[in-house]
Amino acid sequence: MTEATYFILAALLEKPLHGYGIIKRAGEQSSGRMKLAVGTLYGALDRLAEAGLVVIDREEIVDGRARRYYRITEEGTAAVRAEAVRLQSAAAVVTSQIMVMGT
């Protein structure tokens, strides 16, 4: 799972969001490291929807423009949880080696 995909799914854990909301939330969750471009976001959302990890929750018209909200599925929640555990395990290997080395 790419870092962008990880933060897109993580952004949707709390509630359904529209594109700009996902970009903003991913930036907040990554302490500003994740700066999703619009093209990257919508390409990733299309792939995540195809994989069954997100679905369209609803559409609203705001200022004459359609705003599509996305919701994470149970499969998406399981996938992001598994990735979080994998990342935590990988980090534990490195941090334990650093502690042993005393650096």
N, C-alpha and C positions, 0 to 999 in steps of 0.2 A: 504494500500500500504506500503510495506516495505521501509526502508530507502534506501536500495540498489536499488530497483526498481525506486524509486523517482529520485535518482541521475543518474541512467542510462537514464531515459527518459529526464531529464533536460540536460544531456550532449548532447543529440541529437537535442535539440531545434534549435541550430544555423546552423548545417549542418550535413550531413551524416558522420559517423565515422566508422572506423574498431575497432576491439576489443581493441587493445592497446590504441587507441585514446580515446575510451570511458573510459577506466580505468584511463588514465591520466587526462581527463577532469573532471571526477567525483571527483577525488582527489583534483583538483584545486578548483572546486566549493564548496567543503566541507571543504576547508582550511586544507586539509590533513587528515581529520577524516575518510573519506571513502576510505578504501583500499580494492578494489574488487579483489578477487581471480579469476583466469581464469575460474575455474569450476563454481563458483557462477555466473559470468558474462554470460557465455554461456547457463547455465540452465535458468537464468532469461530471456535472449534474446529469447530462444525457447518458454517460456511461454508467453512473451509479443507478439511474432509473432503469436502464436496460438490465442491470445485474440484480434488480429488486431490492436495492439498499435504501433508496429514497423513492417517494411518490409525490405527485402534485397533490397538495392538500386543498388548495382553492385558488381562484383567480379573482382579483378585484380590479375595477377601473378607477385609477387615481389620476386626476388632471387629464382625462381623456386617453390615458395609456394603460394597457393591461399590466398588472402586477401579479406575478405568479408566485405562490408560496409553496415551499417544499417541506415535506415531513420525512423524518427518518423512519424506516420500518423496523420490525423486530430483528430481521436479518442484518440490517445496517447497524443496529445497536450492538448485536453480537459481534459483528466484524470490527467495529471500532473498539469494543472492549477487549477483544483478542489482541488487537494491535497494540493497545495500551499495555497489556500484560507482557507482550513480546518486547516492547521498547524498554519497559521497566527491568525485565530480566537481562537484556543486553547491557543496560546502564549499570546494573549491579555487578556484572562481571568486571567492567572497567574500573568502577569505583573501588571494588574490593582489591583489585591489583594495585591501584594507586595507594591505597591505605597500607598494604603490605610493603610496598617499596618505600613508603615514607615520604613521598613527594606530593 
